[in-house]
Amino acid sequence: MDKLAIEWLIMLCFPNGGSTALAKLLLTAPGSIALHPNAEGQALVVAMRERNNRWNPEAALNYRQIRRRWVGEVRRRATVKEAAVTPLVIEKSPPNMCRYKAIVSMLDGMPVHLMAMTREPYATCASWNYRYGRQHITREWGGFGEVPSNEDAYFEGLARLWLQRAAWLDAARPDTAAFIRYEDFAGHPAETISLLAAKIPRLAGVDHQAAVEVKDYPKQTILDMNANTVSRLTERQRKAIMRALSEKPELVAKLGYATPFEQTYPLTDQPAGLVAPEAVDAG
């Protein structure tokens, strides 16, 4: 296989934004592969994972070295899976969103597709807090400036991180083949796959009914778990998130969401139970 006979789909998504579930569905397409079991090529390059580099768009990364590492891994994995066809690499490292132009340039000579997927801010912030917690996020993620002094400042900081990353996704929109919401994907997987396949024909073979294993949930088909995830937030935490989102309501709206919590989840003040608890959280 010639090293340039590789096709790429670079996914730009929030951490905990549903990208694992979507990537695992896309990997059911014939000839599709991933650079790493979690479809995050950053795992292969220490410099991409370093704390000071991970979310820094100005980080001085050696893209020539990254290209060699990624292409070498494709050659190794494609030989095992389907060497007879040009591999389609599904790549979803979340920090790709802050350096996607450099990555596309790095992959010069190979066809590269970009897509973006957003997720509603309250569920995203709730998932970040639940999965990682204040200590890890403030130490490893950056973007807070000073360490938050109290819970309100911490949840406002989470929402500002969402806004920062939402701005990166929105800026990438003109370069993407598809710009979708997690909620639409999780609620309508077949329609989402059809949309992507219209832009990237090789995805027509994706099994949208496939059961996938996401994080610590059992292997099952996908349902929207936003309401269950948001149920982990207290009223005070929701209000802190809303205060920060209110600083840029136009950006929230551009991504298809409402700033007030009550407009996002109008059915009840206690979202838990709206979705079957045994369903897979696609985030």
N, C-alpha and C positions, 0 to 999 in steps of 0.2 A: 504493500500500500504506500503510495507516494505521500509524504508528510503533509502536502497541501490538499490532499483529497479528503478534507474534513469540513463538515458543515457545523455551524454553531448556532445555538439559541441561548442568548444571554438574557436571563430573567432578572429584572430589577424589582425587588420586593422588600417590604419591611421585614426585619427579624420577627418571627412569630406572625407572619402575615399570610399564611396559607401556602407558602411556596413549596414546602415539603410535600404536601398532598398533591399539589398540581404537578410538581416535577415527577413524582412517582407515577401519576397517570400518564404523563408524556413519555415516560420511559417504557411504556407498553407498546409504543410505536416500533415497527420493525426497523432495525438498524440504529436505534437510539441507544446511547450510552452516557454514563456520567464519569467524571474524573475521580470521584470519591463516592463511597456509599451514601453520603448525605447530599450528593450532587453539588458540593461546594469545593471548588478548586482551590480556594484559599488554604485549605487544609494541607495542600502539598507544598506550600511556600511559606517558610517561617516568617519572612519579612512582611507578608500580607496580613499575618495574624498578630503581629506585635502591637502592643497597646497604643503606642504613639503613631502608628501607621494606619491601623485598621480603618478608622473612619476619617482619616485626614486626606482630602483630595489633593493636597500639595505634597504628599509623601513622595520622596525620591526613590521609587521602586525601580528595580532592574527589570524592565519589561522584556528585554531580550532573554534574560534567564528564565523569567516566568513562561514565556512562549516555549522555550525548549523543554521545560518541565511538563507543561500541559500537553504539548504535542507528543512528547515521549510517552506520557501516560495513556493518551489516546491510542497510540500504536500498540501498546501492551494490552490494553483492555479490548480493543477492536479485534485483535488476533484471537482472543478467547471467544468473543461473542459472535460476530458476523463479519469475517474478514472480506467476504465477497462483495459487500456493499459499502458505499461511502458512509462513514459513521455520522450521525447527527448527535452532537454533544449537548446535553441539557446542563446548563451551568447557572447556579442560583446563589452564589455567595452574596449575602445581603450588602456588604460594602461596595459591591460592583456599582451601585447606584451613584456613588460619589466619584467614580473614576471610569465610567463606562466608555467615554470617548478614547481614553488611553488604551483600554482593553480592545476596543474595535480596531484602533490603529495597530496595536500589537499583533492582531490576527490578520493583518494585511495579506492578501493573496488567497484567502479562504472566504467562502460565503458566510456572512454573519447576520443573524436576525436578532432584533431587540424586541422585548415585550416588557410591559410594566404591569404590576398588580398592586392595588392599594388595599388597605383595610381600615375600617372605621376606627376613629381614634380612641374611644372609650375602651373597646374590646382589646385593641392593641396595647394600650397602657396597662390594662388589667393583666393581660397575659405576660407582659414584660415583668411586672412586679411579682406575679405568682411564680414565674419560672426562675427568676434570677435574684430578685430582692434588692433592697436599697444598697447594701454594702458592695455587692458585685457590680451593679450598674454604675454607681458613682466612681468606683475604682477603675473599671475596665473599659467603659464606653466613652467617657469624656463627654464634653458638651454641656456640663453643668456649671462650669466655672468654679465657684466655691461649692464645697460639699453642703448639701441642703441641711439646714439647722433644725428642721421640724418636718412633720408629715406633709403639711400643706405645701411647703417649698419643694419637697421631693416630688409630689404628684404634679405640681405645676411644672417642674423640670422635666418629668416624663412627657407631658403634653408638648412642651417646647421641643423636645427631641423629635416627637412625631411631626411637628410643624417643620422642623429643619429637613427631615428626611422626605416629607411630603413635597417640600419645595424642590428637592433634587429630582423626585419622580416627575413632578409637573414640568420641570425644565427639560426633561428627557422626552416628553410626550411627542414632539414633532419628529423624533428619530425612531419611534417605535412602530412596529408592524401592528401591534395591538396594545391597548391601554384599558385594562379591565379592573373591576372591583372584586375583592374576595367574596363579597356577599352574593354577587351574580354567579361567580364560579361555583360556590358551595351550594347555592340554590338550584342552579341549572348547569350541571357539568356537561351535558351533551351539547347544549347551545354554545358553551364556552369553547369546547373542543372544535366545534364546527367553525366558529369565528377564527380560531387560530389556524385551522387547516386551510381556510380560504386564503390565508396569507402565506402559509408554509405547508404546501401540499403533502409533504411527507408525514404530517401529523394526522392525516385522514385515517391512519390505521390504529389510532389510540383507542383503547378500550375504556370508554368513559364510565362503564359500570364496574370497573375493577375495584376490588377491595384493597385498601392500602393501610400500611401501618405507620402511624404518626406519633412520634414521641413515645409516651408510655401508655397509649390507648391501644385496645385490641385492633386487629386487622379487620377493617370494615369499610363499607362504602361511605361516601362523604355527605355530611349535612352541615348546615350553617350552625355553628355553636357560639355565635357572638353573645346571644342572650345569656347563656349559661356562664360564659367567661365574665361578662360584665357583672353578674350577680355577686362576684367576689369583691366588688367595690362597695365601700360604705358611701352614704350620702355625702359626707364631708369630702371624701376622696373624689367623688364625681364632681362636686362643686369646684374643687381645686383644679381639676382637669379643664373644666368649662371656663374658668377664669383665664387660663393660659390660652385656650383655643380662641377666646374672644379677642385676643390681640390680633389675630389674622383670620377673621371669619370668611373673607373672600377666598383665601386659599383652601380652607376647609370645604367651602361650597364648590370650588373648582374640581375637587376630587369626588364630589357627589355626596357630601355629608352635611348634616346640620350641626351647628355649634351647640345649641342647648340640648342637654341630655334628654329632656322630655320629648323633643321632636325626633330624636333618634330612636327612642324606645317608648312610644306613646301608649302602649297597651297596658302597662302596669308599672308601678314603682319598684316592684320586686321581680326582675326578669327571670329568675330561676324557675325552671320547669316548663318554659315555653317550648323547649326542644327536648326530645327524648334523651335522658342522661346517658344512655348507652351508646349514643351516636359518636362518631369520630369527630374530634375537634380538628378541623382542617388547618388550624393555625399552630 
